[in-house]
């Protein structure tokens, strides 16, 4: 197992080997069940997370479209490994 160190908050990681992994995280549709308290299933139809405020504030974790927390939105992670040969 390689030890990795986080270089930037944008998802770039620098590993001890000669490769770099770029991780992009995107939050998709809202999966909050609004009818759970009555035993049903209903989602609001929000298709993508949009932050209410700038990064670093509490508003950055609230969706501007549906008002739900970011954790209710489906997380999509894409990792790309770039090899550097010297």
Buried (B, 14 or more C-beta within 10 A) or exposed (E): EEEBEEEEEEBEBEEEEEBBBBBEEEBEBBEBEBEEEEEEEEBBEBEEBEBBEEEEEEEEBBBEBBEBEBEBBEEEEEEEEEEEEE
